[in-house]
């Protein structure tokens, strides 16, 4: 039996930036697998799209610059989701973003997640202060 999970990107103040659904073939998973599924989803959506729209993903791809609505690649190319996943793991470990599952912050990639109909995972990116 598959389960749907709502993924939300939020600002540090709680403002919803975007939201989408991810389907899992099982009801018990880990934070690592939620992160993997999210990255794989956003990369495959970007790679399937035509045009030169910015990549609106969790972490910045290699060779991209930050723009208002994501990351602009200097030339449109497919992004490798494995590379993006490794970058996302590193970003999580370096506290560049945190994850809330049903409003509870997760601390470990190995934490178990029970996916229910109303389960929500919020990703909150932390932006470094400029000028200290």
Beta strands, then each sheet from edge to edge (+ up, - down):
strand 1: 3-10
strand 2: 16-24
strand 3: 28-30
strand 4: 64-67
strand 5: 70-73
strand 6: 97-101
strand 7: 104-105
strand 8: 112-114
strand 9: 120-125
sheet 1: 2+ 1- 9- 6+ 7-
sheet 2: 3+ 8-
sheet 3: 4+ 5-
end
